[in-house]
């Protein structure tokens, strides 16, 4: 084989590879991904809003336990 035919073989194999990989991400996969991102965002927003209350509750619980141990 000469160099030109090797280039053609390489070019054709790359084209075949790209053709096989085309269409891997469809509309449904993109929609599912967006839905998961939205759900994770909502969960994080809810946790962020409630985080101060959760930390305060835990801190008060621990502080009361420490005070009970001390006296």
Backbone atoms as SQL, in Angstrom:
CREATE TABLE atoms (id INTEGER PRIMARY KEY, chain TEXT, resi INTEGER, resn TEXT, atom TEXT, x REAL, y REAL, z REAL);
INSERT INTO atoms VALUES
  (1, 'A', 1, 'UNK', 'N', 0.833, -1.192, 0.000),
  (2, 'A', 1, 'UNK', 'CA', 0.000, 0.000, 0.000),
  (3, 'A', 1, 'UNK', 'C', 0.868, 1.242, 0.000),
  (4, 'A', 2, 'UNK', 'N', 0.462, 2.190, -0.749),
  (5, 'A', 2, 'UNK', 'CA', 1.205, 3.446, -0.740),
  (6, 'A', 2, 'UNK', 'C', 0.567, 4.414, 0.256),
  (7, 'A', 3, 'UNK', 'N', 1.209, 5.579, 0.425),
  (8, 'A', 3, 'UNK', 'CA', 0.753, 6.529, 1.438),
  (9, 'A', 3, 'UNK', 'C', -0.646, 7.055, 1.148),
  (10, 'A', 4, 'UNK', 'N', -0.946, 7.274, -0.106),
  (11, 'A', 4, 'UNK', 'CA', -2.249, 7.830, -0.445),
  (12, 'A', 4, 'UNK', 'C', -3.364, 6.858, -0.069),
  (13, 'A', 5, 'UNK', 'N', -3.175, 5.614, -0.304),
  (14, 'A', 5, 'UNK', 'CA', -4.222, 4.646, 0.018),
  (15, 'A', 5, 'UNK', 'C', -4.359, 4.481, 1.538),
  (16, 'A', 6, 'UNK', 'N', -3.257, 4.615, 2.278),
  (17, 'A', 6, 'UNK', 'CA', -3.342, 4.561, 3.739),
  (18, 'A', 6, 'UNK', 'C', -4.147, 5.745, 4.268),
  (19, 'A', 7, 'UNK', 'N', -3.935, 6.920, 3.661),
  (20, 'A', 7, 'UNK', 'CA', -4.701, 8.098, 4.056),
  (21, 'A', 7, 'UNK', 'C', -6.184, 7.885, 3.779),
  (22, 'A', 8, 'UNK', 'N', -6.470, 7.307, 2.617),
  (23, 'A', 8, 'UNK', 'CA', -7.866, 7.050, 2.257),
  (24, 'A', 8, 'UNK', 'C', -8.504, 6.058, 3.222),
  (25, 'A', 9, 'UNK', 'N', -7.750, 5.026, 3.570),
  (26, 'A', 9, 'UNK', 'CA', -8.273, 4.035, 4.509),
  (27, 'A', 9, 'UNK', 'C', -8.537, 4.687, 5.865),
  (28, 'A', 10, 'UNK', 'N', -7.603, 5.501, 6.318),
  (29, 'A', 10, 'UNK', 'CA', -7.765, 6.194, 7.591),
  (30, 'A', 10, 'UNK', 'C', -8.955, 7.144, 7.543),
  (31, 'A', 11, 'UNK', 'N', -9.060, 7.895, 6.461),
  (32, 'A', 11, 'UNK', 'CA', -10.163, 8.834, 6.302),
  (33, 'A', 11, 'UNK', 'C', -11.501, 8.101, 6.293),
  (34, 'A', 12, 'UNK', 'N', -11.553, 6.983, 5.571),
  (35, 'A', 12, 'UNK', 'CA', -12.795, 6.213, 5.505),
  (36, 'A', 12, 'UNK', 'C', -13.149, 5.601, 6.860),
  (37, 'A', 13, 'UNK', 'N', -12.145, 5.137, 7.590),
  (38, 'A', 13, 'UNK', 'CA', -12.431, 4.554, 8.904),
  (39, 'A', 13, 'UNK', 'C', -12.935, 5.623, 9.873),
  (40, 'A', 14, 'UNK', 'N', -12.382, 6.820, 9.783),
  (41, 'A', 14, 'UNK', 'CA', -12.857, 7.918, 10.630),
  (42, 'A', 14, 'UNK', 'C', -14.286, 8.289, 10.258),
  (43, 'A', 15, 'UNK', 'N', -14.571, 8.339, 8.968),
  (44, 'A', 15, 'UNK', 'CA', -15.937, 8.644, 8.524),
  (45, 'A', 15, 'UNK', 'C', -16.919, 7.591, 9.015),
  (46, 'A', 16, 'UNK', 'N', -16.531, 6.319, 8.936),
  (47, 'A', 16, 'UNK', 'CA', -17.405, 5.246, 9.408),
  (48, 'A', 16, 'UNK', 'C', -17.628, 5.356, 10.912),
  (49, 'A', 17, 'UNK', 'N', -16.569, 5.667, 11.642),
  (50, 'A', 17, 'UNK', 'CA', -16.687, 5.815, 13.092),
  (51, 'A', 17, 'UNK', 'C', -17.642, 6.947, 13.444),
  (52, 'A', 18, 'UNK', 'N', -17.479, 8.089, 12.779),
  (53, 'A', 18, 'UNK', 'CA', -18.347, 9.225, 13.057),
  (54, 'A', 18, 'UNK', 'C', -19.789, 8.929, 12.666),
  (55, 'A', 19, 'UNK', 'N', -19.970, 8.192, 11.585),
  (56, 'A', 19, 'UNK', 'CA', -21.319, 7.840, 11.158),
  (57, 'A', 19, 'UNK', 'C', -21.973, 6.923, 12.184),
  (58, 'A', 20, 'UNK', 'N', -21.217, 5.987, 12.742),
  (59, 'A', 20, 'UNK', 'CA', -21.753, 5.091, 13.764),
  (60, 'A', 20, 'UNK', 'C', -22.101, 5.850, 15.039),
  (61, 'A', 21, 'UNK', 'N', -21.339, 6.869, 15.381),
  (62, 'A', 21, 'UNK', 'CA', -21.554, 7.609, 16.620),
  (63, 'A', 21, 'UNK', 'C', -22.644, 8.668, 16.485),
  (64, 'A', 22, 'UNK', 'N', -23.039, 8.974, 15.285),
  (65, 'A', 22, 'UNK', 'CA', -24.049, 9.997, 15.066),
  (66, 'A', 22, 'UNK', 'C', -25.378, 9.511, 15.632),
  (67, 'A', 23, 'UNK', 'N', -26.132, 10.423, 16.226),
  (68, 'A', 23, 'UNK', 'CA', -27.437, 10.082, 16.752),
  (69, 'A', 23, 'UNK', 'C', -27.407, 9.434, 18.121),
  (70, 'A', 24, 'UNK', 'N', -26.268, 9.400, 18.744),
  (71, 'A', 24, 'UNK', 'CA', -26.162, 8.786, 20.067),
  (72, 'A', 24, 'UNK', 'C', -26.976, 9.578, 21.085),
  (73, 'A', 25, 'UNK', 'N', -26.952, 10.902, 20.986),
  (74, 'A', 25, 'UNK', 'CA', -27.720, 11.743, 21.887),
  (75, 'A', 25, 'UNK', 'C', -28.971, 12.199, 21.171),
  (76, 'A', 26, 'UNK', 'N', -30.089, 11.618, 21.542),
  (77, 'A', 26, 'UNK', 'CA', -31.353, 11.986, 20.933),
  (78, 'A', 26, 'UNK', 'C', -32.086, 12.997, 21.788),
  (79, 'A', 27, 'UNK', 'N', -33.262, 13.354, 21.326),
  (80, 'A', 27, 'UNK', 'CA', -34.070, 14.341, 22.030),
  (81, 'A', 27, 'UNK', 'C', -34.470, 13.817, 23.412),
  (82, 'A', 28, 'UNK', 'N', -34.793, 12.532, 23.501),
  (83, 'A', 28, 'UNK', 'CA', -35.198, 11.966, 24.787),
  (84, 'A', 28, 'UNK', 'C', -34.060, 12.007, 25.799),
  (85, 'A', 29, 'UNK', 'N', -32.859, 11.659, 25.371),
  (86, 'A', 29, 'UNK', 'CA', -31.726, 11.672, 26.293),
  (87, 'A', 29, 'UNK', 'C', -31.445, 13.089, 26.788),
  (88, 'A', 30, 'UNK', 'N', -31.539, 14.055, 25.893),
  (89, 'A', 30, 'UNK', 'CA', -31.310, 15.448, 26.285),
  (90, 'A', 30, 'UNK', 'C', -32.407, 15.906, 27.239),
  (91, 'A', 31, 'UNK', 'N', -33.657, 15.524, 26.964),
  (92, 'A', 31, 'UNK', 'CA', -34.772, 15.899, 27.838),
  (93, 'A', 31, 'UNK', 'C', -34.609, 15.280, 29.219),
  (94, 'A', 32, 'UNK', 'N', -34.202, 14.021, 29.281),
  (95, 'A', 32, 'UNK', 'CA', -33.978, 13.374, 30.573),
  (96, 'A', 32, 'UNK', 'C', -32.860, 14.069, 31.343),
  (97, 'A', 33, 'UNK', 'N', -31.802, 14.429, 30.648),
  (98, 'A', 33, 'UNK', 'CA', -30.681, 15.108, 31.295),
  (99, 'A', 33, 'UNK', 'C', -31.115, 16.450, 31.863),
  (100, 'A', 34, 'UNK', 'N', -31.874, 17.207, 31.084),
  (101, 'A', 34, 'UNK', 'CA', -32.362, 18.509, 31.550),
  (102, 'A', 34, 'UNK', 'C', -33.288, 18.321, 32.751),
  (103, 'A', 35, 'UNK', 'N', -34.150, 17.308, 32.703),
  (104, 'A', 35, 'UNK', 'CA', -35.065, 17.047, 33.820),
  (105, 'A', 35, 'UNK', 'C', -34.297, 16.716, 35.095),
  (106, 'A', 36, 'UNK', 'N', -33.255, 15.915, 34.979),
  (107, 'A', 36, 'UNK', 'CA', -32.444, 15.565, 36.150),
  (108, 'A', 36, 'UNK', 'C', -31.761, 16.803, 36.707),
  (109, 'A', 37, 'UNK', 'N', -31.245, 17.649, 35.844),
  (110, 'A', 37, 'UNK', 'CA', -30.588, 18.878, 36.294),
  (111, 'A', 37, 'UNK', 'C', -31.583, 19.775, 37.028),
  (112, 'A', 38, 'UNK', 'N', -32.805, 19.885, 36.502),
  (113, 'A', 38, 'UNK', 'CA', -33.830, 20.713, 37.142),
  (114, 'A', 38, 'UNK', 'C', -34.196, 20.150, 38.513),
  (115, 'A', 39, 'UNK', 'N', -34.372, 18.837, 38.605),
  (116, 'A', 39, 'UNK', 'CA', -34.728, 18.217, 39.885),
  (117, 'A', 39, 'UNK', 'C', -33.611, 18.418, 40.907),
  (118, 'A', 40, 'UNK', 'N', -32.378, 18.217, 40.499),
  (119, 'A', 40, 'UNK', 'CA', -31.244, 18.431, 41.410),
  (120, 'A', 40, 'UNK', 'C', -31.196, 19.891, 41.850),
  (121, 'A', 41, 'UNK', 'N', -31.441, 20.806, 40.932),
  (122, 'A', 41, 'UNK', 'CA', -31.473, 22.227, 41.278),
  (123, 'A', 41, 'UNK', 'C', -32.553, 22.552, 42.291),
  (124, 'A', 42, 'UNK', 'N', -33.740, 21.959, 42.108),
  (125, 'A', 42, 'UNK', 'CA', -34.828, 22.187, 43.059),
  (126, 'A', 42, 'UNK', 'C', -34.489, 21.637, 44.440),
  (127, 'A', 43, 'UNK', 'N', -33.920, 20.442, 44.480),
  (128, 'A', 43, 'UNK', 'CA', -33.532, 19.847, 45.765),
  (129, 'A', 43, 'UNK', 'C', -32.491, 20.713, 46.459),
  (130, 'A', 44, 'UNK', 'N', -31.507, 21.179, 45.711),
  (131, 'A', 44, 'UNK', 'CA', -30.476, 22.033, 46.310),
  (132, 'A', 44, 'UNK', 'C', -31.057, 23.351, 46.800),
  (133, 'A', 45, 'UNK', 'N', -32.004, 23.924, 46.056),
  (134, 'A', 45, 'UNK', 'CA', -32.633, 25.175, 46.481),
  (135, 'A', 45, 'UNK', 'C', -33.420, 24.973, 47.769),
  (136, 'A', 46, 'UNK', 'N', -34.146, 23.860, 47.860),
  (137, 'A', 46, 'UNK', 'CA', -34.912, 23.571, 49.074),
  (138, 'A', 46, 'UNK', 'C', -33.973, 23.368, 50.255),
  (139, 'A', 47, 'UNK', 'N', -32.910, 22.604, 50.054),
  (140, 'A', 47, 'UNK', 'CA', -31.957, 22.366, 51.141),
  (141, 'A', 47, 'UNK', 'C', -31.263, 23.651, 51.573),
  (142, 'A', 48, 'UNK', 'N', -30.936, 24.491, 50.612),
  (143, 'A', 48, 'UNK', 'CA', -30.250, 25.739, 50.937),
  (144, 'A', 48, 'UNK', 'C', -31.144, 26.632, 51.793),
  (145, 'A', 49, 'UNK', 'N', -32.442, 26.682, 51.444),
  (146, 'A', 49, 'UNK', 'CA', -33.370, 27.504, 52.217),
  (147, 'A', 49, 'UNK', 'C', -33.566, 26.954, 53.623),
  (148, 'A', 50, 'UNK', 'N', -33.523, 25.649, 53.786),
  (149, 'A', 50, 'UNK', 'CA', -33.751, 25.032, 55.087),
  (150, 'A', 50, 'UNK', 'C', -32.457, 24.772, 55.851),
  (151, 'A', 51, 'UNK', 'N', -31.323, 25.011, 55.228),
  (152, 'A', 51, 'UNK', 'CA', -30.044, 24.673, 55.842),
  (153, 'A', 51, 'UNK', 'C', -29.819, 25.435, 57.142),
  (154, 'A', 52, 'UNK', 'N', -30.193, 26.697, 57.182),
  (155, 'A', 52, 'UNK', 'CA', -29.983, 27.491, 58.392),
  (156, 'A', 52, 'UNK', 'C', -30.778, 26.905, 59.560),
  (157, 'A', 53, 'UNK', 'N', -31.999, 26.506, 59.315),
  (158, 'A', 53, 'UNK', 'CA', -32.819, 25.901, 60.363),
  (159, 'A', 53, 'UNK', 'C', -32.259, 24.574, 60.830),
  (160, 'A', 54, 'UNK', 'N', -31.763, 23.780, 59.900),
  (161, 'A', 54, 'UNK', 'CA', -31.190, 22.475, 60.244),
  (162, 'A', 54, 'UNK', 'C', -29.947, 22.650, 61.104),
  (163, 'A', 55, 'UNK', 'N', -29.071, 23.558, 60.697),
  (164, 'A', 55, 'UNK', 'CA', -27.833, 23.798, 61.454),
  (165, 'A', 55, 'UNK', 'C', -28.160, 24.348, 62.838),
  (166, 'A', 56, 'UNK', 'N', -29.126, 25.258, 62.919),
  (167, 'A', 56, 'UNK', 'CA', -29.516, 25.828, 64.214),
  (168, 'A', 56, 'UNK', 'C', -30.075, 24.753, 65.136),
  (169, 'A', 57, 'UNK', 'N', -30.902, 23.873, 64.597),
  (170, 'A', 57, 'UNK', 'CA', -31.478, 22.788, 65.397),
  (171, 'A', 57, 'UNK', 'C', -30.392, 21.860, 65.926),
  (172, 'A', 58, 'UNK', 'N', -29.470, 21.478, 65.065),
  (173, 'A', 58, 'UNK', 'CA', -28.375, 20.592, 65.486),
  (174, 'A', 58, 'UNK', 'C', -27.501, 21.282, 66.523),
  (175, 'A', 59, 'UNK', 'N', -27.175, 22.560, 66.293),
  (176, 'A', 59, 'UNK', 'CA', -26.336, 23.300, 67.237),
  (177, 'A', 59, 'UNK', 'C', -27.009, 23.388, 68.603),
  (178, 'A', 60, 'UNK', 'N', -28.303, 23.713, 68.624),
  (179, 'A', 60, 'UNK', 'CA', -29.028, 23.806, 69.899),
  (180, 'A', 60, 'UNK', 'C', -29.070, 22.455, 70.607),
  (181, 'A', 61, 'UNK', 'N', -29.285, 21.387, 69.855),
  (182, 'A', 61, 'UNK', 'CA', -29.303, 20.044, 70.438),
  (183, 'A', 61, 'UNK', 'C', -27.961, 19.715, 71.076),
  (184, 'A', 62, 'UNK', 'N', -26.881, 19.957, 70.347),
  (185, 'A', 62, 'UNK', 'CA', -25.547, 19.668, 70.879),
  (186, 'A', 62, 'UNK', 'C', -25.223, 20.552, 72.075),
  (187, 'A', 63, 'UNK', 'N', -25.602, 21.827, 72.007),
  (188, 'A', 63, 'UNK', 'CA', -25.317, 22.750, 73.098),
  (189, 'A', 63, 'UNK', 'C', -26.049, 22.320, 74.370),
  (190, 'A', 64, 'UNK', 'N', -27.303, 21.874, 74.223),
  (191, 'A', 64, 'UNK', 'CA', -28.052, 21.385, 75.383),
  (192, 'A', 64, 'UNK', 'C', -27.404, 20.134, 75.969),
  (193, 'A', 65, 'UNK', 'N', -26.926, 19.236, 75.121),
  (194, 'A', 65, 'UNK', 'CA', -26.259, 18.019, 75.606),
  (195, 'A', 65, 'UNK', 'C', -24.970, 18.359, 76.342),
  (196, 'A', 66, 'UNK', 'N', -24.229, 19.337, 75.835),
  (197, 'A', 66, 'UNK', 'CA', -22.988, 19.762, 76.494),
  (198, 'A', 66, 'UNK', 'C', -23.310, 20.374, 77.854),
  (199, 'A', 67, 'UNK', 'N', -24.348, 21.207, 77.901),
  (200, 'A', 67, 'UNK', 'CA', -24.734, 21.820, 79.175),
  (201, 'A', 67, 'UNK', 'C', -25.209, 20.771, 80.173),
  (202, 'A', 68, 'UNK', 'N', -25.930, 19.754, 79.696),
  (203, 'A', 68, 'UNK', 'CA', -26.366, 18.670, 80.587),
  (204, 'A', 68, 'UNK', 'C', -25.169, 17.907, 81.148),
  (205, 'A', 69, 'UNK', 'N', -24.151, 17.700, 80.330),
  (206, 'A', 69, 'UNK', 'CA', -22.960, 16.994, 80.795),
  (207, 'A', 69, 'UNK', 'C', -22.170, 17.821, 81.809),
  (208, 'A', 70, 'UNK', 'N', -22.167, 19.139, 81.612),
  (209, 'A', 70, 'UNK', 'CA', -21.378, 20.012, 82.477),
  (210, 'A', 70, 'UNK', 'C', -22.064, 20.268, 83.821),
  (211, 'A', 71, 'UNK', 'N', -23.335, 20.132, 83.888),
  (212, 'A', 71, 'UNK', 'CA', -23.849, 20.398, 85.194),
  (213, 'A', 71, 'UNK', 'C', -25.270, 20.523, 85.348);
